[in-house]
Amino acid sequence: MNSPDFTVDTDRLHLRLARVEDAQVLARLLTPEISRWVASWPWPTTVEAAERLISSRRDTAANARIWPMVITTRADEGIIGWLRLEQSESGAGVLELGYWIAENAQGKGYAFEAASASVDAAFSQLDANAVEA
């Protein structure tokens, strides 16, 4: 189910598979405050490093093991964060969820909204039987 059209939608958000072209925006949104909580996005993250991270995740996505997604607002399609669902090493059917929201988009309930919708999609579209955070 890792087709380029895999998406998750809520009333306010649209989550889609990340593209290499998203690297510039993601690198700009990632701040030291966010990076200190997110091991896979070290500070500073250059555009080139973000491109490599997206590319490696997309390569793994082709094997249906990871779903690297950008979180965008439906109102203007602006990227406000990152979310990934990834097959866990703890067992078949178990997905790990990780995400971050840009500082200027925090405090608006976007993280909860994106995570909730992603968990629903994990069960309904990706055949997960458990999701870990």
N, C-alpha and C positions, 0 to 999 in steps of 0.2 A: 504493500500500500504506500510505497514511497514515490508515487507519481508526482510530477511537478504541480499538479492541481490539488494536492492534499492541503486542505485549509481547515481552520477552526474559526467560527464566527460567533460573536455575541452582539448584543444591541449596540455596543460602542466600539468593539474591537474586531479586527481581522488579523488572524495569524496565518502566515504562509511560510512555505519552505524558504529559507534564506538563499540569497543569490550572491555571488561574488561582488556584484555591483553595490551591495548593501554595506560593504566593508568600510567605506569612507564615513558614512553616517554612524555606524556602530562604534568605530574608533573614536569619533568625536564625542559621542554620548558617554563613553566609558570614562569615568572619573576615578581618582584615587579612592574616594569614599565608596564607590560601588565595587571597585576591583578588590578591595580588602576582604570582601565577603564572597568573591567568586574566583575559585582557584583556576579555572580554565581561561580566564580573561585577565592576565597580569597587567599591571601598570608599569610603564606606559605601553599601550597597545597601539602600534603604528597601523596605518592602512594596510601595509604589506603583511603584517602579522595577522590582522583580521581576515585578510584574503586567504592566507594559508589555513587559518582555523576553519573558515567557512568551507573551503575546498576539501579539507580532510573530512569534515563532517558530512559534506555532500557525497563524497566517495563512499563513506560508510553507509550513508542513507540508501545508496543503490543496493546494498545487501540487506535492506530492511532491518537494520539494527539501531538506527538513530534517526530522529526527526528534528533537524535543526531549524528553528523557526524565528522569524522576526515578528514582533508584536507591533501592529500599526493601528492608528485610530481610523475608524470608518469615516469620520467626518472629512479628513484631509489626506488619508493614507500615509501620514507621517510616521516614521519608525520611532517608537518610544521604548523599545526593549528587545530582549532576546529570551527565547524559551526553547528548551530541548526536552524531548522524550527519548530515552535510550534504553535498549535492552539491558537489564541488570545482570550482573554475574551471579546473583543469588538464586536465579532459577528461571526456567522457561515461563513465558507469560507475565513476567514481572518487569515493569518499566520504571526507570528512574526519571524524576521530574526535576529540572533545574531552571531558574530564570533570573533575570534582573530587569529592573525598570529604571530608565533615565531619571536623574535627580529632578529635572523640571516637570516630570510626569508623576512623581510620587505623591502620596496623600490623596489620591483620587479614586482609590479602589481598583485600579487597573490590574495590579498583581493578583489579587483575589479573583477577579473576573477571568483573567487569562488562565490562571491555574485551574480554576473550577471547570471551565470549558474544556481545557486540555485533558483533565482527568476523565470527563465524560467521553471525549473522543477516544481516549485510550481504551476504554471498555467497549464502546460501541463500534469503533472503526478499526482498531488495531488489535482486537481480540486479547487485550490484557486481562489478567485475572487478579492483578494487584499493581498498585502504583506506590513507589517510595519517593520521598522527598529528600 
